[in-house]
Amino acid sequence: MLEVNGEMLARGARAGLKTTWELAKVVVPTAMLVVIFKASGLLDVITDFFAPYMGLFGLPGEAAVVLFSGYFVNLYAAAGSILALSLSTKEITILAVMLTFAHSLLVELPISRKAGSPIGYTLLIRLGCSLGSGLILGVILS
């Protein structure tokens, strides 16, 4: 039987705080950046440009910020972007599935190459699955 004691609680609290800090270092600045984009009008420019492309997935133009955050930084940056935007459950679901297939590409593609996978092939597969799943879900969930 597992006995919970003060040392175990203290270790768990330290680990939890350390994890929270690591996540907050990405999520909070990303959310703040998106809010600044929104307040400055830059988000409207981005939204207008990407709206036709995001529409293919049943997403608003601002969803491009979430995708690019997830594709090029990591999933926590995408979560920070989502927090700063007003997206529906449907839109968040589509983005989550798309980012499941392709995320943190700037970190993971070089690792894949070192492991022996051709970088172009890996990128094609991951982005193809991401975009394909977005198209399918955009139709199914509409």
C-alpha positions as a printed Julia matrix, in Angstrom:
142×3 Matrix{Float64}:
   0.0    0.0     0.0
   1.27   3.43   -0.91
   1.78   5.71    2.04
   1.61   9.42    1.39
   3.94  11.48    3.52
   5.21  15.04    3.7
   8.33  14.33    1.64
   6.27  12.83   -1.17
   3.91  15.82   -1.17
   6.83  18.26   -1.19
   8.51  16.42   -4.09
   5.23  16.41   -6.02
   4.65  20.11   -5.36
   8.19  20.98   -6.54
   7.76  18.89   -9.7
   4.35  20.44  -10.37
   5.65  23.98   -9.92
   8.65  23.28  -12.16
   6.37  21.91  -14.9
   3.97  24.84  -14.53
   6.87  27.27  -14.88
   8.18  25.53  -18.01
   4.75  25.64  -19.65
   4.06  29.22  -18.56
   7.32  30.4   -20.18
   5.82  29.52  -23.56
   2.06  29.83  -23.12
   1.93  33.25  -21.43
   4.2   35.13  -23.88
   2.45  33.55  -26.86
  -0.98  34.52  -25.54
   0.28  38.04  -24.84
   1.74  38.33  -28.34
  -1.58  37.32  -29.9
  -3.41  39.86  -27.71
  -0.95  42.54  -28.86
  -1.52  41.48  -32.48
  -5.25  41.77  -31.88
  -5.01  45.23  -30.28
  -2.64  46.58  -32.95
  -4.75  45.4   -35.88
  -2.01  43.07  -37.12
  -4.21  40.06  -36.33
  -6.84  41.46  -38.72
  -4.23  41.65  -41.51
  -3.15  38.06  -40.84
  -6.77  36.91  -40.57
  -7.79  38.56  -43.84
  -4.83  37.07  -45.7
  -5.29  33.51  -44.44
  -9.11  33.42  -44.29
  -9.56  31.82  -47.75
  -7.04  29.08  -46.95
  -8.34  28.41  -43.44
 -11.87  28.3   -44.83
 -10.92  25.06  -46.6
 -10.7   23.47  -43.15
 -13.83  25.14  -41.8
 -11.68  27.52  -39.77
 -11.54  31.31  -39.47
  -8.45  33.16  -40.7
  -7.17  33.7   -37.16
  -6.7   29.94  -36.85
  -3.57  30.39  -38.97
  -1.88  31.9   -35.92
  -2.59  28.73  -33.96
  -1.38  26.47  -36.76
   1.85  28.37  -37.33
   2.53  28.55  -33.58
   2.1   24.79  -33.35
   3.92  23.95  -36.59
   6.97  26.09  -35.94
   7.23  26.51  -32.15
   5.37  23.8   -30.21
   1.97  22.71  -28.94
   2.21  24.95  -25.9
   2.6   28.01  -28.13
  -0.48  26.85  -30.04
  -2.35  26.51  -26.72
  -1.33  30.05  -25.82
  -2.66  31.28  -29.15
  -5.94  29.45  -28.62
  -6.32  31.05  -25.18
  -6.06  34.53  -26.72
  -8.56  33.88  -29.52
 -12.3   33.25  -29.52
 -12.48  29.87  -31.22
 -15.35  27.4   -31.04
 -15.03  23.85  -29.77
 -15.32  22.62  -33.36
 -12.48  24.86  -34.49
 -10.25  23.88  -31.58
 -10.95  20.2   -32.32
  -9.93  20.58  -35.97
  -6.77  22.46  -34.99
  -5.89  19.89  -32.32
  -6.14  17.0   -34.77
  -4.14  18.89  -37.4
  -1.42  19.72  -34.88
  -1.3   16.11  -33.7
   0.18  15.17  -37.07
   2.53  18.13  -37.48
   3.95  20.15  -34.6
   7.33  21.47  -33.48
   8.63  20.95  -37.01
  11.75  23.09  -36.55
  12.85  20.79  -33.73
  11.51  17.44  -34.84
  12.52  17.45  -38.52
  16.27  17.73  -37.79
  15.9   14.96  -35.21
  14.16  12.78  -37.81
  16.96  13.49  -40.27
  19.58  12.45  -37.71
  17.6    9.26  -37.19
  17.93   8.54  -40.91
  14.58   9.71  -42.3
  14.65  11.91  -45.4
  13.59  15.37  -44.23
  11.5   16.15  -47.35
   9.6   12.88  -47.12
   8.98  13.31  -43.39
   7.75  16.88  -43.87
   5.49  15.82  -46.74
   3.93  12.98  -44.73
   3.4   15.06  -41.59
   2.0   18.14  -43.34
  -0.03  15.96  -45.71
  -1.66  14.14  -42.81
  -2.22  17.41  -40.97
  -3.82  19.19  -43.91
  -5.73  16.09  -45.04
  -7.22  15.54  -41.6
  -8.16  19.23  -41.45
  -9.97  18.99  -44.78
 -11.84  15.85  -43.74
 -12.84  17.21  -40.33
 -13.8   20.55  -41.85
 -16.36  18.71  -44.0
 -17.52  16.24  -41.34
 -17.97  18.83  -38.59
 -19.66  21.46  -40.76
